[in-house]
């Protein structure tokens, strides 16, 4: 390190060639070892032999349907085992899977289909097919039949080729499809020591749903890549279930968003004796929740900071002690900097967090948005939009979003997207959305508006029709006027400081 806030310690080992993400994920686990245990009313167990067979046969079934390398497959699958199987099956034979949140509305799905132009849309896991999409669809019964096909072999090729896409909210207010290469999974090896402390004998319990990218990476693919066991709960919401599962099935690592940890400590964190530690990502962990967890369990929580375009790349770990108030340090092998318009800033100074374009985990770009992709770069650096500072020891302190993005339970949400929906309400004069703290460590999306007193019910109805549940304001606040800057733009930073009277 030098006098500038740059982290550059070591280089990741290069990704092998030829390479296939799915083949890599499933190549290590021993046939009879438990790859996946799913808990609901009973236990659904998959050995590595079973999982590989299901993936390779489903891949063959996709080929039998007429799909070919480069075709896009939109996944509309709820919290169901068919999600990771179909995802990896598509990647196996060069079909590009595109996971989407189960909470999207029909209107949002229609817009994504129009932009993505998929060759096939898969509906399963309790999600109802959308009518008149104009593209072929398959359902849960069809997916089951795919597993009866002859197995397909993984297509090997350059690690830089497109493997999958995921949707994330953009500053324009319109979700963007982030394109990731096969090498993205290889880059996650930097998390094994840099965040997880991952071992092949681990039993990792993830509190997220199958179709969340946090679960897909941290809860499934990374454990499988070392031959460990992944555990997922798909039953009804139950704040006390995590400790019971951890105790009964001897979880060694527990991964969740901060909101889950908060629910656990509020109800008494019992049953986590078998853990080595916990993992947290998606949003900042409230200090009060962290201290309560440690007091009740005696176990550490290692946090991570990342984004859809890069995954997690700053973290604490068993080898990097957490430092109060920080998000951790860059993982060994990463190259990142804190920038202003002139380049890297000094230690302790605030700036925009940026990661080198040489990082193997960095996206290929935004789907069919070349100009928008280029705007995210400053020389060699990809600009994350997070405002941070770095101390001389390399610890990074998160200071907020440079682009006013909001966080809803780990999902990034554009205020513009919410405001656009609100402005369709008859009688509304102005609208703004911001993430506000309603009590210590608890934030929600709030919709601020100028208009008649009687608009709230209409706003609730409109947002329910056009926005996914996690994007909808949890509260609406009527104002006489919205705070505006000298250029007449809404000052969302002012709104973020709003407190209930």
C-alpha positions in Angstrom: 0.0 0.0 0.0 1.1 3.6 -0.6 -0.1 7.1 0.4 -3.3 6.7 -1.6 -6.3 4.7 -0.6 -5.6 1.7 -2.8 -5.7 -1.9 -1.8 -3.5 -4.2 -4.0 -2.1 -7.2 -2.2 -1.5 -10.3 -4.3 -3.2 -11.5 -7.4 -5.8 -14.2 -7.8 -4.8 -17.4 -9.6 -5.9 -17.3 -13.2 -9.1 -19.1 -14.1 -8.4 -22.4 -15.9 -9.1 -22.8 -19.6 -11.3 -24.3 -20.9 -13.8 -23.7 -18.2 -17.5 -24.2 -17.4 -19.1 -22.7 -14.3 -21.5 -25.6 -13.7 -18.9 -28.3 -14.2 -16.6 -26.5 -11.8 -19.3 -26.2 -9.1 -20.2 -29.9 -9.2 -16.8 -31.5 -9.9 -15.4 -31.8 -6.3 -18.1 -33.3 -4.1 -17.9 -37.0 -3.4 -20.8 -39.0 -4.8 -22.2 -40.2 -1.4 -21.7 -36.9 0.4 -24.8 -34.8 1.1 -24.7 -31.8 -1.3 -28.1 -30.3 -0.3 -30.6 -30.7 2.6 -33.9 -28.9 2.3 -36.1 -28.5 5.4 -39.8 -28.1 5.3 -42.3 -30.5 6.9 -39.7 -33.2 6.3 -36.2 -33.4 4.9 -35.2 -33.6 1.2 -31.7 -34.8 0.8 -29.6 -34.7 -2.3 -26.2 -36.4 -2.6 -23.6 -35.0 -5.0 -24.3 -38.0 -7.3 -28.0 -37.2 -7.3 -27.4 -33.5 -7.9 -25.0 -34.0 -10.8 -27.4 -36.5 -12.4 -30.4 -34.1 -12.1 -28.3 -31.2 -13.5 -26.8 -33.1 -16.5 -30.2 -34.7 -17.4 -32.0 -31.4 -17.1 -29.4 -29.9 -19.4 -30.1 -32.7 -21.9 -33.8 -32.0 -21.6 -33.2 -28.3 -22.5 -31.4 -29.4 -25.6 -34.3 -31.7 -26.5 -36.6 -28.7 -26.2 -34.6 -27.1 -29.0 -32.7 -24.6 -27.0 -29.1 -23.9 -28.1 -26.0 -22.3 -26.9 -26.5 -18.5 -26.4 -30.3 -18.7 -25.9 -31.7 -16.9 -22.8 -33.8 -18.7 -20.2 -35.8 -16.5 -17.9 -36.3 -18.2 -14.4 -39.6 -17.4 -12.7 -39.1 -20.0 -9.9 -40.1 -19.7 -6.2 -38.3 -21.1 -3.2 -37.8 -24.6 -4.8 -35.0 -27.0 -5.5 -35.7 -26.8 -9.2 -34.2 -23.3 -9.2 -30.5 -24.2 -8.7 -30.9 -27.4 -10.8 -32.3 -25.5 -13.8 -29.8 -22.6 -13.3 -26.8 -25.0 -13.5 -28.3 -27.1 -16.2 -28.6 -24.1 -18.5 -25.0 -23.0 -17.8 -23.9 -26.6 -18.5 -24.8 -26.4 -22.1 -24.2 -22.7 -22.8 -27.8 -21.5 -22.3 -27.9 -18.2 -20.4 -30.2 -18.4 -17.3 -31.6 -15.2 -16.0 -32.9 -15.4 -12.4 -35.6 -13.0 -11.2 -37.2 -12.2 -7.9 -40.3 -14.1 -7.1 -41.9 -10.9 -5.9 -42.0 -9.2 -9.3 -45.5 -8.2 -10.6 -46.9 -9.4 -13.9 -46.2 -6.0 -15.4 -42.6 -6.1 -14.4 -42.2 -9.6 -15.8 -43.8 -8.4 -19.1 -41.3 -5.6 -19.3 -38.3 -7.9 -18.7 -39.5 -10.3 -21.3 -39.8 -7.5 -23.8 -36.2 -6.4 -23.1 -34.6 -9.8 -22.7 -36.3 -11.6 -25.5 -35.8 -15.1 -23.9 -36.2 -18.3 -25.8 -38.0 -19.8 -22.9 -39.6 -18.8 -19.5 -39.7 -21.3 -16.7 -42.5 -21.0 -14.1 -42.3 -23.2 -11.0 -42.1 -23.2 -7.2 -45.5 -21.8 -6.8 -45.2 -18.9 -9.3 -48.2 -18.6 -11.6 -47.4 -18.3 -15.4 -48.1 -14.9 -17.0 -50.5 -15.1 -19.9 -49.7 -13.9 -23.4 -45.9 -13.4 -23.0 -45.3 -14.2 -26.6 -42.6 -16.7 -25.8 -42.7 -20.4 -24.9 -43.1 -21.3 -21.3 -42.7 -24.5 -19.2 -44.1 -25.3 -15.7 -43.1 -27.5 -12.8 -44.4 -30.7 -14.4 -42.4 -29.9 -17.5 -39.3 -29.4 -15.4 -39.7 -32.8 -13.8 -39.9 -34.4 -17.2 -36.6 -32.7 -18.3 -34.8 -34.9 -15.6 -35.7 -38.0 -17.6 -33.7 -37.0 -20.6 -30.3 -38.4 -21.5 -27.5 -36.5 -19.6 -25.6 -33.8 -21.5 -21.9 -33.1 -21.0 -20.7 -29.6 -20.0 -19.6 -27.4 -22.8 -16.1 -26.2 -22.0 -14.8 -22.9 -23.4 -13.2 -19.5 -22.6 -13.9 -18.4 -19.0 -14.7 -14.9 -20.3 -17.8 -15.9 -22.2 -21.3 -15.1 -20.9 -22.7 -17.5 -18.4 -25.7 -15.9 -16.7 -27.4 -12.6 -16.1 -29.1 -11.1 -13.0 -31.4 -8.1 -12.8 -30.5 -5.2 -10.5 -32.1 -1.7 -10.1 -30.3 1.1 -11.9 -30.0 4.8 -11.2 -32.2 5.4 -14.2 -35.1 3.8 -12.4 -35.2 0.9 -14.8 -33.8 -2.5 -13.8 -30.8 -3.6 -15.7 -29.5 -7.1 -16.6 -26.0 -7.6 -15.4 -24.0 -10.0 -17.5 -21.6 -12.3 -15.8 -18.9 -14.6 -17.3 -18.1 -18.2 -16.3 -15.0 -16.9 -14.5 -17.3 -15.1 -11.9 -17.5 -18.3 -9.9 -13.7 -18.8 -10.0 -13.3 -15.3 -8.6 -15.4 -16.2 -5.6 -12.5 -18.4 -4.4 -11.2 -15.1 -2.9 -14.2 -15.2 -0.5 -13.3 -18.7 0.9 -10.6 -17.2 3.2 -11.5 -13.6 2.8 -15.0 -14.0 4.2 -16.2 -17.6 4.9 -13.3 -19.5 6.3 -14.8 -22.2 4.1 -14.0 -26.0 4.5 -15.1 -29.1 2.8 -16.6 -30.5 6.0 -18.8 -27.4 6.5 -22.6 -27.6 6.9 -23.8 -24.2 5.8 -27.3 -23.1 6.7 -28.5 -20.1 4.6 -31.7 -18.2 5.7 -32.5 -16.9 2.2 -34.7 -18.4 -0.5 -33.2 -20.4 -3.4 -33.9 -17.7 -5.9 -31.9 -15.0 -4.1 -28.5 -14.5 -5.6 -27.0 -14.3 -2.0 -28.3 -17.8 -1.4 -27.3 -19.0 -4.9 -23.7 -18.0 -4.4 -23.0 -18.1 -0.6 -25.5 -20.8 0.3 -25.2 -23.2 -2.6 -22.5 -22.8 -5.3 -19.6 -21.9 -3.0 -20.2 -24.8 -0.6 -20.6 -27.2 -3.6 -17.4 -25.9 -5.1 -15.5 -27.3 -2.1 -17.6 -30.4 -1.6 -19.5 -29.1 1.5 -23.1 -29.5 2.5 -25.7 -26.7 1.8 -28.9 -26.4 3.9 -32.0 -24.4 3.0 -35.4 -24.0 4.7 -38.4 -23.6 2.5 -41.2 -23.8 5.1 -43.5 -21.1 6.5 -41.9 -18.0 8.2 -40.8 -18.9 11.7 -38.4 -16.7 13.6 -37.3 -19.5 15.9 -36.7 -22.1 13.1 -33.1 -21.2 12.5 -31.8 -22.2 15.9 -33.8 -25.4 15.8 -32.3 -26.4 12.4 -28.8 -25.4 13.3 -28.9 -27.5 16.5 -30.6 -30.5 15.1 -28.5 -30.7 11.9 -25.2 -29.4 13.3 -24.8 -26.3 11.1 -21.2 -25.0 11.2 -21.9 -21.7 9.4 -25.1 -19.6 9.3 -25.6 -17.0 6.6 -28.4 -14.5 6.6 -29.3 -10.8 6.1 -29.2 -8.5 9.1 -32.9 -8.5 9.4 -32.9 -12.2 10.1 -30.3 -11.8 12.8 -32.5 -9.0 14.4 -35.5 -11.4 14.5 -33.4 -14.1 16.1 -32.0 -12.0 18.9 -35.4 -10.4 19.6 -36.7 -13.9 20.2 -33.6 -15.3 22.0 -30.8 -16.8 20.0 -30.8 -20.4 21.1 -29.5 -23.5 19.3 -26.4 -22.1 17.6 -23.8 -23.9 19.7 -22.4 -25.9 16.7 -21.6 -22.8 14.7 -18.1 -21.6 14.1 -19.5 -18.2 13.1 -22.2 -16.4 11.1 -22.1 -14.5 7.8 -24.0 -11.3 7.0 -24.5 -9.4 3.8 -27.1 -7.4 1.9 -27.1 -4.4 4.1 -25.2 -3.0 7.1 -25.6 -4.9 10.4 -27.0 -2.6 13.2 -24.5 -2.5 16.0 -27.2 -3.3 18.6 -28.1 -6.5 16.7 -24.4 -7.6 16.4 -23.8 -7.0 20.1 -26.9 -8.9 21.1 -26.0 -11.8 18.9 -22.5 -12.1 20.3 -23.8 -11.8 23.9 -26.4 -14.5 23.3 -24.4 -16.9 21.3 -20.7 -16.2 21.8 -20.2 -16.5 18.0 -18.7 -13.9 15.7 -20.5 -12.6 12.6 -18.4 -11.7 9.6 -19.9 -9.1 7.3 -19.3 -8.4 3.6 -19.9 -5.5 1.2 -20.5 -6.1 -2.4 -22.9 -5.5 -5.3 -24.6 -7.4 -8.1 -21.9 -6.3 -10.6 -19.0 -7.7 -8.6 -20.4 -9.8 -5.8 -18.9 -9.4 -2.3 -15.3 -8.2 -2.3 -14.9 -6.4 1.0 -15.3 -8.4 4.2 -14.1 -9.5 7.6 -13.3 -13.2 8.2 -11.7 -15.6 10.7 -8.4 -14.3 9.3 -9.5 -10.6 9.2 -10.8 -9.5 12.5 -13.9 -7.2 12.4 -13.2 -3.6 13.2 -16.1 -1.6 14.7 -17.8 0.7 12.3 -16.1 -0.8 9.2 -17.2 -3.2 6.4 -13.9 -5.1 6.6 -11.0 -5.2 4.2 -10.6 -6.0 0.5 -10.2 -9.7 0.0 -6.6 -10.8 -0.9 -6.4 -10.8 -4.7 -8.6 -7.8 -5.1 -7.4 -4.4 -6.4 -9.6 -1.5 -5.3 -9.3 2.3 -4.7 -11.2 5.2 -3.2 -11.6 7.9 -5.9 -12.6 11.4 -6.5 -12.8 13.1 -9.9 -8.9 13.4 -9.9 -8.1 9.8 -8.9 -7.4 8.0 -5.7 -7.8 10.0 -2.5 -5.7 9.7 0.7 -6.3 7.5 3.6 -9.2 8.6 5.8 -10.7 10.7 3.0 -14.1 10.0 1.6 -14.7 9.0 -2.1 -16.3 6.5 -4.4 -15.4 2.9 -3.9 -14.0 1.5 -7.2 -12.6 -1.9 -8.2 -10.2 -2.6 -11.0 -11.5 -3.8 -14.3 -9.0 -6.6 -14.1 -11.0 -8.3 -11.2 -12.2 -11.7 -12.5 -15.5 -11.3 -10.6 -16.4 -8.0 -12.4 -19.4 -8.2 -14.8 -19.0 -8.2 -18.5 -21.5 -5.3 -18.7 -25.1 -4.4 -18.7 -27.2 -6.2 -21.3 -27.6 -4.1 -24.5 -26.5 -1.0 -22.6 -23.0 -0.3 -23.8 -23.0 3.4 -23.1 -24.4 3.0 -19.6 -21.7 0.4 -18.9 -18.9 2.7 -20.1 -20.2 5.5 -17.8 -19.4 3.3 -14.8 -15.7 3.4 -15.5 -13.0 6.0 -14.6 -9.9 4.8 -16.3 -9.1 1.3 -15.0 -11.7 1.6 -12.3 -15.3 0.4 -12.1 -17.2 2.9 -9.9 -19.5 1.1 -7.5 -21.5 4.2 -6.4 -20.7 3.5 -2.7 -19.2 6.4 -0.8 -16.5 5.1 1.6 -13.2 5.8 3.3 -10.2 3.6 3.9 -7.8 3.7 6.8 -4.1 2.9 6.6 -4.8 -0.7 7.7 -7.0 -1.2 4.7 -10.3 -1.2 6.6 -13.2 0.3 4.6 -16.0 2.4 6.2 -19.2 2.6 4.3 -20.7 6.1 4.3 -23.7 5.7 2.0 -24.8 5.5 -1.6 -23.5 8.0 -4.1 -26.6 7.6 -6.3 -29.4 7.5 -3.7 -30.0 3.8 -4.1 -32.2 2.3 -1.4 -31.8 -1.1 0.4 -34.8 -3.3 1.1 -33.9 -6.4 3.0 -30.8 -6.8 0.9 -32.3 -5.8 -2.5 -31.2 -2.6 -4.1 -34.1 -0.4 -5.1 -34.0 2.7 -7.3 -35.9 5.7 -5.8 -36.8 6.8 -9.4 -38.6 3.5 -10.1 -40.7 4.0 -7.0 -41.3 7.6 -7.7 -42.4 6.9 -11.3 -45.0 4.5 -9.9 -46.3 7.0 -7.4 -46.6 9.8 -10.0 -49.2 7.8 -11.9 -51.6 8.4 -9.0 -54.4 10.9 -9.9 -54.0 14.1 -7.9 -50.4 13.7 -6.9 -48.2 16.8 -7.5 -44.8 15.6 -6.4 -43.3 12.3 -5.3 -40.0 11.1 -3.8 -38.8 7.9 -2.2 -36.1 7.5 0.4 -34.8 4.9 2.8 -35.5 6.2 6.4 -34.8 4.8 9.8 -37.9 4.3 11.8 -36.2 3.0 14.9 -32.7 2.0 15.9 -31.2 -0.2 13.2 -34.4 -0.6 11.2 -35.0 1.2 7.9 -37.8 1.1 5.4 -38.6 2.6 2.1 -40.8 5.7 2.5 -42.9 7.5 -0.1 -43.1 11.2 0.3 -45.7 13.1 -1.7 -47.4 16.5 -2.2 -51.1 16.3 -2.9 -54.5 15.8 -1.2 -54.8 14.0 2.2 -56.9 11.2 0.6 -54.1 9.8 -1.7 -52.6 7.2 0.6 -55.0 4.4 -0.2 -54.6 5.1 -3.9 -50.8 5.1 -3.6 -50.9 1.8 -1.8 -53.1 0.3 -4.5 -51.0 1.6 -7.5 -47.7 0.5 -6.0 -49.1 -3.0 -5.3 -50.1 -3.2 -9.0 -46.8 -2.2 -10.5 -44.0 -2.8 -8.0 -42.6 -6.0 -6.5 -43.4 -6.2 -2.8 -39.8 -5.4 -1.7 -39.9 -2.2 -3.7 -43.1 -0.8 -2.3 -43.0 1.9 0.3 -43.8 0.7 3.8 -45.2 4.1 4.7 -46.4 7.2 2.9 -45.7 10.7 4.2 -47.7 13.7 3.0 -45.7 16.9 2.8 -46.5 20.5 2.0 -43.4 20.6 -0.3 -40.5 18.4 -1.1 -36.9 19.6 -0.3 -35.4 20.8 -3.6 -31.8 21.9 -4.3 -30.6 24.9 -6.3 -31.1 22.9 -9.6 -34.6 22.0 -8.6 -33.7 18.4 -8.0 -35.2 16.5 -5.0 -32.8 16.4 -2.1 -33.2 12.7 -1.1 -30.4 13.1 1.4 -32.7 15.5 3.4 -35.6 13.0 3.2 -33.4 10.2 4.5 -33.0 12.2 7.7 -36.8 12.4 8.2 -38.1 11.0 11.5 -41.6 10.1 12.5 -43.1 12.9 14.7 
